[in-house]
Amino acid sequence: MNRAKDVAQLCGVSISTVSRVLSGKTYVKESTRKRILEAVEKTGYRPNIMAQNLKLGKNSVIAIIVPSIDNLIYPPLVRGIEDVVNEQNYIVTICNTDEDEEKETHFINRFLNRGLAGLIVATLRKKSTQIKKFKDENFPIVLTNRAYDKSFDTVIVDNHQATYKMINVLISGGCKHIAYASADPDLFLYEQRFCGYKDALQDAHIPFKKEYIMEDNGDPNSLYGKTKNLLKNHPEIDAVAASNDFRAFVISQAVTDMGLRIPQDISVTGFDGIEVGKYMTPSLTTVYQPLREMGACAAKRLLEQINHKEQTGSFLPPETIVLPTEIILRQSTR
């Protein structure tokens, strides 16, 4: 037996009573509720949540748009989202854009045509007009990790302040010639991290030198070569701060392959706090951002907006949630 009808017959109640107990949203006498739940367990019946939601005129799918799930910051973020929405019987679908605006546009148009419960976006760029179109269509949407527009609900960290603190860690360790591996300035988080680097130098009265900046185009081989060239041309450099952990891994390999010691000759730092960093040799000093919690907060806020829209017909005013970061000191800095 595995149907609602079988559970109803076993308990001597109607199928609608079984449905009310399983939905948890309508009062049923406690003794009846207990009897039905015991029968559900005994029969192994599992309700078709999607069918129930369709019957109620409610969509059960929440979409998550990420640049690439291969990027190690996104699995914990997605798990945080799933931790929250799965408890509320929503189904998660993950869409990878590969930083391709056409793919992002395709996903957005598909969602607009088919509808879904809500959307969590981690791909926002300054030119992401399609995501703004989605919001204009009155759909629940929350931005996370990448955000700059306060007209959206957002869950982020203070990238500027976190990088500022990390550069001060290097300065406190005696570093005076600090290079930086930057990234796409079209992404607000990297723009803010770069500003944190420059502001920390300025406040410490250390001159900013453009020649110390490596602009990463996403190719590890290119960054590896740039690191070697930079250190050959500027042997005075005593630290390299990377705008994320993966860049720090590439830089560390280049430094080691040049016969230089980390941190005795060159300190190296990252940003993200992904798990593999603590298993490097030497282990990586980094900014830890609570990625799983970030996902969970984004999901909770999305569900709040979905529920508020169902009850009132409108959304709550957008809010920006800024989660704390932490400097994780390890062996790659003095």
N, C-alpha and C positions, 0 to 999 in steps of 0.2 A: 504494500500500500504506500502510495506517495502523493495522493491528491488531496486537495482541501475537502472534497466530498467524503473521502474515507475518514479524515480526522473528524468531520462533523458527525458522521454516522457513529463513530466510536464513542463520541462524547454525548450523543443525543441532543445536539444543538444544530442550528442552521449554519449554512456555509457563510452567510453574512456575519454571524457571530464570530466564527473562526477568523474571518478577515479583519474584523474590528480589533480582536485581540492582537493579531500579528502586526497591525498598523500602529498599535499603541496610542492612538489618538482619540479613542472613544471609550467611555466608561463601560466596563463589564464587571459583574459581580466577581469578587476575588476568588471564590471557590470554583466558579466556572472558568475563569482565566487560568487558574492553576491546573485544572483538569485538561484544558485544551493544550497548554504548553507541554504537559506530560505526554499527551497523545502525539503532539508534533515530534517530540524527541523519540518516542517509541516507533513511529512510522517512518521517520527520516524525511518527512515532508519539508520541502523548501519552497517558499513562495516565489513566484516570478515577479521580482520587484519592478522590472521594466514594464511588464504588462499592467501591473497595478497602477503605476504612475501614468501610463498612457490612458488608462481608463479614467483616471482623475483629471486628465488634460494637463499633466505635469511632465516635464522632461526630466530624465534622471541622469543626464550626461553632463559632466563638467570637463571642459577641455583645458589642457595645459600646453602653452606654446613655448618651446625652448629653442635656443640656437642649435644645440646638439646634445643628446643624452650621453654622448661619448665624453663630453667635458665633465670632469670629475666633481664639479661643484653641483651639478644638477641632480644626480641620483638622490642625495640626501634631501634636497629641496623638494623633489617629487614625493619622496617617502613621507615627508612632513605633511604634504597636502593629502596624501592617501590616508594617513593616520586619522585625519579629521573627517573627510568626506565619506569614507567607507562606512563609518559608524552611522551615518545618516542615509545609508542605502543609495548613495550616488555612485555612478560608474565613472571612472577616469579614463580619458583618452589623451595620449601624448602626441604632440605634433612637433617634428623637428624642421626648422626652417633652413638650417645650414647657412645662416646669415644671408639668405636669398630673399629679396623683397618680393619677387614674383611668387615664391612658395608661400610666404606670409599672406599675401593678397589672396591666393587660392584658398587657404584655410579660412580666412575671414569671410570670404564670399560664400563658402560652403556652409559655414555656421549660420550666416544670415539667412540663407535659403532654407536650411533644414531646422534651424532652431536648436538651442541647448539651454541647460539650466544656468550656466555661467561660464566665465572664462578667466583664467589666470595666465598672465603674460610675463615672460622673462626675456623678451627680445626687443623691447622698445628702443628705437633710435629717434633722433631728432626729426627724421624724415618719415617716420612711420604713420602715414596718413590713414592707412586702412584700419589701424587699431582705434584711431579717433572716430572713424566712421562707425565702427562697431558700437562705441559708446553712444554716438549720436542716435543710433537705432534703439536706444533705451534697453540695452542688455546689461546685466550685472557683470562687471569686470574689475579685476584687481591686478595692479602691476606689482612685480616683485623683482628684486635684484637690480634691474635697470629701471630707473624712473627719474623723471625731471618735471613732469607736468602735474601741478597740484590740483587740477580738475579731476584727477583720478584718485581712487583709493590706492595707496601704495604701502609696501612693506620693504624697508631698506635698512642699510647701516649708514653711518656717517663716514663716507669714504675719505673725505678731506681730513677729518680729525684723526682717523685711524692711521693714515699715512704720516701725518704730522708727528704723531707719537712715535711711530717706528723710526723715522729719521732722527728724532731726538735720542732714541736708544743708541743709534749708531754714533751720534755726536758724543753722547755720554761715555761711550766706549773708546773715545779718542780718535774717531774717524773725522778727517777734515776734507777729504777729497772724495765725495760721494757721487757716484754715477747712478743713472736711473734708466731702467728699461720701460719705456712707455708703450701705449697701445692706441687703438683707434680713437681719435679725439671726437668722433661722432657719437661715441658712447659716453653719456654723462658721467658714469661712475669712474671711467678712466681719466676723464678731464678733471674730476674732483681729486682723484689720487695724485695726479701730476701737480695740481695746485697745492696740495698738502705738502708735497716734496719741496716745492719752491718756497713756500711760506716758512717752512721749518728752517731752511737754509738762511733765509733773510732774517728771521728773528734771532738766529745764532750768529749773525754777521759773517756768514760764509758766502762768498760770491757764487752766484749761479753761473755755470758755464755751459753754454749750449753744446759745446763739443763733447760734454759728458753724457749726452742723451742718446740712447739707442732707441730708434723707432721700430717696433716689431710689426711686421706685416703678416704674422701668423705662420710663417715658415720656420720651423725649428732649426733647420740647417742655416738659414740666413742669420738668425739671432746668434747661433753658435759662432759663425764666422765674424759677425760684428763684435761680439764680446772679445774674441782674440785680437782683432784689429785695434779695438779701443784700448786694451790693456798694453799692447805693444807700443802704441803711439803715446800713451799717457801712463807711464809706469808709476807715477805718483798716486794714482787712484788706490784708495785703501778700503773701499766698500762699493757694492753695487746693490741697490734696492730695486726689486722687480715689482711690476704692477700686478702680478699674480704668481701663484706657486709654480705653475708649469714653466713660466719664463725663468723662475729662480732655479728650477731643476736643470734647464739647458745651460744657464750661465754657470752654475756650479760645475757641470761637466767640462765646460770650456776652460774654466779656471784651473781645474785639476789637471787637465790634459796639457796645460802650459807649464806644469811643474810648480805651480804656486800652491800655497797651503791656505786652507780655509779653517779658521778665521785669522791665523797668524799673519798672513800676507794680505788677504782680502776677506772682508766680511760680506756675507750674502743674506738678503732677506726676501721673503715672499709676502703674499697676501691671499688669503682665503682659508687657510688652515685645513686643507684636505689631508686625509688620514695618512697617505703615503709619505708625507713630508717628515714624519717622525722616524721613519725607517731608513732615510737617507744616511749616507756617511760622508760628512757629519750631518746630523739631523738639522732640519731647517727651522730657523727662527722666522716666525710669520705672524701676520694678523689673522686671528681666528674670527670668522663671522659665523653666527649660529644658523647654518643653512637649513637644517631640519626644522628648527623653530621658526625660521623665516617662512618656510612653506606652510607650516601649521597656522601661523598668524594670518597669512594670506587666505587660506581656506576658511578660517573662522570668520574673517571679515566678509568674504564672498557669501557665505551662508547667511550672515546677518542681513546683507543687502537683499538676497533672494527672499528671505522670510519677510522682511519689511515691505518689499514690493508686493508680495502676495497678500499681505494684510492691509496695506494702505494704498497701493497703486503707485507709490513713488519710492525713491531711494532716500537713504540717509545722506546728509552732507558728506562729501568725501573727506577722508582723513589720511594723514601720513603717519605711519608707525615706524619709529626709528629704533631698531634693536641695538643693544650694546655689543661692541667688539672687545677683543682681549689680545694683548701682545703675548704670544707664546715664545718664551726665550729658550733657545736650544743651543746646539754646539756650533752653528754657523756664524755666530757673532761673538765678539770679545766680551 
